Amino acid sequence: MSGLWTAFDIAEATDGEVHGCFSVNGVAFDSREVGPGDLFIAIRGDRFDGADFAAAAVEAGAAGVVVERRRAELRGRQRGVRGRHGGRLGAVRRAR
C-alpha cells in the first residue's frame, strides 16, 4: 500500500481503531476541500461537528476519515479510523 500514511499509521497517531485498509496522499479538515486520496479529519468545534460531514468527504474522494465515534452513514464503506485525538489535530490546524 503506497501513500503518505496508511490506516495503521493514522490509527497509531490518533490512538484509534482501524476500520478498513487504506492509504492517503494528503489531509483535509474541511469536507469542501477534500481531494481524491485525502484523509478527512473530522474536528468537533463550537458550532459544527466535522463528523457530520464525513460521508460528504468520502463522496468527494477521501480515501479515509478520522472520526471520534462511529457514524451510521459510514457503515460498509470500510475506510475509517476511530481516533481519540481529533481535537488535538484541530488545535494544530487552528494554530497554523
CYANA upper distance limits for C-alpha pairs under 8 A (distance plus 0.5 A):
  1 MET  CA      6 THR  CA      7.86
  1 MET  CA     22 PHE  CA      8.03
  1 MET  CA     23 SER  CA      7.03
  2 SER  CA      6 THR  CA      8.22
  2 SER  CA     23 SER  CA      6.91
  3 GLY  CA     23 SER  CA      5.92
  3 GLY  CA     24 VAL  CA      5.81
  3 GLY  CA     25 ASN  CA      5.64
  4 LEU  CA     23 SER  CA      7.56
  4 LEU  CA     24 VAL  CA      6.35
  4 LEU  CA     25 ASN  CA      5.62
  4 LEU  CA     26 GLY  CA      7.81
  5 TRP  CA      9 ASP  CA      6.28
  5 TRP  CA     10 ILE  CA      7.19
  5 TRP  CA     23 SER  CA      6.01
  5 TRP  CA     24 VAL  CA      6.05
  5 TRP  CA     25 ASN  CA      7.59
  6 THR  CA     10 ILE  CA      6.87
  6 THR  CA     21 CYS  CA      7.88
  6 THR  CA     22 PHE  CA      6.27
  6 THR  CA     23 SER  CA      4.60
  6 THR  CA     24 VAL  CA      6.92
  7 ALA  CA     11 ALA  CA      6.58
  7 ALA  CA     18 VAL  CA      6.73
  7 ALA  CA     20 GLY  CA      7.96
  7 ALA  CA     21 CYS  CA      6.28
  7 ALA  CA     22 PHE  CA      5.91
  7 ALA  CA     23 SER  CA      6.47
  7 ALA  CA     64 GLY  CA      8.20
  7 ALA  CA     79 ARG  CA      8.45
  7 ALA  CA     80 GLY  CA      8.00
  7 ALA  CA     81 VAL  CA      7.35
  8 PHE  CA     12 GLU  CA      6.66
  8 PHE  CA     18 VAL  CA      7.02
  8 PHE  CA     21 CYS  CA      8.33
  9 ASP  CA     13 ALA  CA      6.81
 10 ILE  CA     14 THR  CA      6.66
 10 ILE  CA     16 GLY  CA      8.19
 10 ILE  CA     81 VAL  CA      7.78
 11 ALA  CA     15 ASP  CA      6.08
 11 ALA  CA     16 GLY  CA      4.88
 11 ALA  CA     17 GLU  CA      6.20
 11 ALA  CA     18 VAL  CA      6.56
 11 ALA  CA     81 VAL  CA      6.53
 11 ALA  CA     82 ARG  CA      8.08
 11 ALA  CA     83 GLY  CA      7.06
 12 GLU  CA     16 GLY  CA      6.92
 14 THR  CA     83 GLY  CA      5.42
 14 THR  CA     84 ARG  CA      6.29
 14 THR  CA     85 HIS  CA      5.66
 14 THR  CA     86 GLY  CA      7.73
 15 ASP  CA     83 GLY  CA      6.26
 15 ASP  CA     84 ARG  CA      6.57
 15 ASP  CA     85 HIS  CA      7.67
 16 GLY  CA     81 VAL  CA      6.54
 16 GLY  CA     82 ARG  CA      5.59
 16 GLY  CA     83 GLY  CA      4.32
 16 GLY  CA     84 ARG  CA      6.64
 17 GLU  CA     81 VAL  CA      5.91
 17 GLU  CA     82 ARG  CA      5.69
 17 GLU  CA     83 GLY  CA      6.99
 18 VAL  CA     79 ARG  CA      8.45
 18 VAL  CA     80 GLY  CA      6.81
 18 VAL  CA     81 VAL  CA      5.19
 18 VAL  CA     82 ARG  CA      7.26
 19 HIS  CA     78 GLN  CA      5.94
 19 HIS  CA     79 ARG  CA      6.24
 19 HIS  CA     80 GLY  CA      5.57
 19 HIS  CA     81 VAL  CA      6.24
 19 HIS  CA     82 ARG  CA      8.15
 20 GLY  CA     78 GLN  CA      4.95
 20 GLY  CA     79 ARG  CA      5.17
 20 GLY  CA     80 GLY  CA      6.85
 21 CYS  CA     78 GLN  CA      7.98
 21 CYS  CA     79 ARG  CA      6.80
 22 PHE  CA     63 ALA  CA      6.99
 22 PHE  CA     64 GLY  CA      7.12
 22 PHE  CA     79 ARG  CA      6.76
 23 SER  CA     37 GLY  CA      8.14
 23 SER  CA     63 ALA  CA      7.26
 23 SER  CA     64 GLY  CA      8.02
 24 VAL  CA     37 GLY  CA      5.71
 24 VAL  CA     38 ASP  CA      5.81
 24 VAL  CA     39 LEU  CA      6.23
 24 VAL  CA     63 ALA  CA      6.42
 24 VAL  CA     64 GLY  CA      7.57
 25 ASN  CA     37 GLY  CA      6.01
 25 ASN  CA     38 ASP  CA      6.04
 25 ASN  CA     39 LEU  CA      7.96
 26 GLY  CA     37 GLY  CA      7.26
 26 GLY  CA     38 ASP  CA      4.97
 26 GLY  CA     39 LEU  CA      6.54
 27 VAL  CA     34 VAL  CA      8.23
 27 VAL  CA     38 ASP  CA      5.63
 27 VAL  CA     39 LEU  CA      5.18
 27 VAL  CA     40 PHE  CA      6.55
 27 VAL  CA     41 ILE  CA      7.85
 28 ALA  CA     33 GLU  CA      6.79
 28 ALA  CA     34 VAL  CA      6.06
 28 ALA  CA     38 ASP  CA      7.02
 28 ALA  CA     39 LEU  CA      6.59
 28 ALA  CA     40 PHE  CA      5.46
 28 ALA  CA     41 ILE  CA      6.88
 29 PHE  CA     33 GLU  CA      8.20
 29 PHE  CA     34 VAL  CA      8.49
 29 PHE  CA     40 PHE  CA      6.27
 29 PHE  CA     41 ILE  CA      5.68
 29 PHE  CA     42 ALA  CA      6.88
 29 PHE  CA     43 ILE  CA      7.61
 29 PHE  CA     50 GLY  CA      8.43
 29 PHE  CA     90 GLY  CA      8.35
 30 ASP  CA     34 VAL  CA      7.33
 30 ASP  CA     40 PHE  CA      7.89
 30 ASP  CA     41 ILE  CA      8.49
 30 ASP  CA     42 ALA  CA      8.46
 30 ASP  CA     50 GLY  CA      8.15
 31 SER  CA     40 PHE  CA      7.39
 31 SER  CA     50 GLY  CA      8.46
 31 SER  CA     53 PHE  CA      6.72
 31 SER  CA     54 ALA  CA      7.65
 31 SER  CA     56 ALA  CA      7.12
 31 SER  CA     57 ALA  CA      5.35
 31 SER  CA     60 ALA  CA      8.31
 32 ARG  CA     57 ALA  CA      7.89
 34 VAL  CA     38 ASP  CA      6.66
 34 VAL  CA     39 LEU  CA      8.32
 34 VAL  CA     40 PHE  CA      7.37
 34 VAL  CA     57 ALA  CA      6.63
 34 VAL  CA     60 ALA  CA      6.76
 34 VAL  CA     61 GLY  CA      7.34
 34 VAL  CA     62 ALA  CA      6.71
 35 GLY  CA     60 ALA  CA      7.12
 35 GLY  CA     61 GLY  CA      6.28
 35 GLY  CA     62 ALA  CA      6.88
 36 PRO  CA     60 ALA  CA      7.53
 36 PRO  CA     61 GLY  CA      4.75
 36 PRO  CA     62 ALA  CA      6.08
 36 PRO  CA     63 ALA  CA      7.39
 37 GLY  CA     61 GLY  CA      6.75
 37 GLY  CA     62 ALA  CA      5.80
 37 GLY  CA     63 ALA  CA      5.12
 37 GLY  CA     64 GLY  CA      8.32
 38 ASP  CA     61 GLY  CA      7.73
 38 ASP  CA     62 ALA  CA      5.28
 38 ASP  CA     63 ALA  CA      6.05
 38 ASP  CA     64 GLY  CA      7.48
 39 LEU  CA     62 ALA  CA      6.18
 39 LEU  CA     63 ALA  CA      6.43
 39 LEU  CA     64 GLY  CA      5.50
 39 LEU  CA     65 VAL  CA      6.00
 39 LEU  CA     66 VAL  CA      8.01
 40 PHE  CA     54 ALA  CA      7.70
 40 PHE  CA     57 ALA  CA      7.05
 40 PHE  CA     62 ALA  CA      6.77
 40 PHE  CA     64 GLY  CA      6.87
 40 PHE  CA     65 VAL  CA      5.12
 40 PHE  CA     66 VAL  CA      6.82
 41 ILE  CA     50 GLY  CA      8.11
 41 ILE  CA     65 VAL  CA      6.23
 41 ILE  CA     66 VAL  CA      5.28
 41 ILE  CA     67 VAL  CA      7.23
 41 ILE  CA     86 GLY  CA      7.41
 42 ALA  CA     49 ASP  CA      7.61
 42 ALA  CA     50 GLY  CA      4.64
 42 ALA  CA     51 ALA  CA      5.40
 42 ALA  CA     53 PHE  CA      8.14
 42 ALA  CA     54 ALA  CA      7.30
 42 ALA  CA     65 VAL  CA      7.70
 42 ALA  CA     66 VAL  CA      6.39
 42 ALA  CA     67 VAL  CA      5.89
 42 ALA  CA     68 GLU  CA      8.26
 42 ALA  CA     86 GLY  CA      7.28
 43 ILE  CA     49 ASP  CA      6.66
 43 ILE  CA     50 GLY  CA      5.33
 43 ILE  CA     51 ALA  CA      7.48
 43 ILE  CA     67 VAL  CA      8.24
 43 ILE  CA     86 GLY  CA      6.16
 43 ILE  CA     87 GLY  CA      6.49
 43 ILE  CA     89 LEU  CA      8.29
 43 ILE  CA     90 GLY  CA      6.28
 44 ARG  CA     48 PHE  CA      6.66
 44 ARG  CA     49 ASP  CA      4.60
 44 ARG  CA     50 GLY  CA      6.01
 44 ARG  CA     51 ALA  CA      7.81
 44 ARG  CA     86 GLY  CA      8.27
 44 ARG  CA     87 GLY  CA      7.30
 45 GLY  CA     49 ASP  CA      6.36
 45 GLY  CA     50 GLY  CA      8.17
 48 PHE  CA     52 ASP  CA      8.43
 49 ASP  CA     53 PHE  CA      8.29
 50 GLY  CA     54 ALA  CA      7.26
 51 ALA  CA     67 VAL  CA      6.37
 51 ALA  CA     68 GLU  CA      8.28
 51 ALA  CA     71 ARG  CA      8.13
 53 PHE  CA     57 ALA  CA      6.79
 54 ALA  CA     58 VAL  CA      6.87
 54 ALA  CA     65 VAL  CA      7.19
 54 ALA  CA     67 VAL  CA      8.38
 54 ALA  CA     74 LEU  CA      8.20
 55 ALA  CA     59 GLU  CA      6.74
 55 ALA  CA     73 GLU  CA      6.95
 55 ALA  CA     74 LEU  CA      6.72
 56 ALA  CA     60 ALA  CA      6.65
 57 ALA  CA     61 GLY  CA      7.01
 57 ALA  CA     62 ALA  CA      6.04
 57 ALA  CA     65 VAL  CA      8.45
 58 VAL  CA     62 ALA  CA      5.04
 58 VAL  CA     63 ALA  CA      7.35
 58 VAL  CA     64 GLY  CA      7.62
 58 VAL  CA     65 VAL  CA      8.14
 63 ALA  CA     79 ARG  CA      7.36
 64 GLY  CA     79 ARG  CA      5.38
 64 GLY  CA     80 GLY  CA      5.66
 64 GLY  CA     81 VAL  CA      8.06
 65 VAL  CA     79 ARG  CA      7.24
 65 VAL  CA     80 GLY  CA      5.26
 65 VAL  CA     81 VAL  CA      6.72
 66 VAL  CA     80 GLY  CA      6.37
 66 VAL  CA     81 VAL  CA      5.34
 66 VAL  CA     82 ARG  CA      6.22
 66 VAL  CA     83 GLY  CA      6.62
 66 VAL  CA     86 GLY  CA      7.89
 67 VAL  CA     80 GLY  CA      7.99
 67 VAL  CA     81 VAL  CA      6.99
 67 VAL  CA     82 ARG  CA      5.54
 67 VAL  CA     83 GLY  CA      6.51
 67 VAL  CA     86 GLY  CA      7.70
 68 GLU  CA     82 ARG  CA      5.78
 68 GLU  CA     83 GLY  CA      5.70
 68 GLU  CA     84 ARG  CA      6.13
 68 GLU  CA     85 HIS  CA      8.30
 68 GLU  CA     86 GLY  CA      7.30
 69 ARG  CA     82 ARG  CA      6.50
 69 ARG  CA     83 GLY  CA      8.27
 70 ARG  CA     74 LEU  CA      8.37
 70 ARG  CA     82 ARG  CA      7.38
 71 ARG  CA     75 ARG  CA      7.44
 74 LEU  CA     78 GLN  CA      8.09
 85 HIS  CA     89 LEU  CA      7.01
 86 GLY  CA     90 GLY  CA      6.64
 87 GLY  CA     91 ALA  CA      6.72
 88 ARG  CA     92 VAL  CA      6.89
 89 LEU  CA     93 ARG  CA      6.83
 90 GLY  CA     94 ARG  CA      6.67
 91 ALA  CA     95 ALA  CA      6.67
 92 VAL  CA     96 ARG  CA      7.08
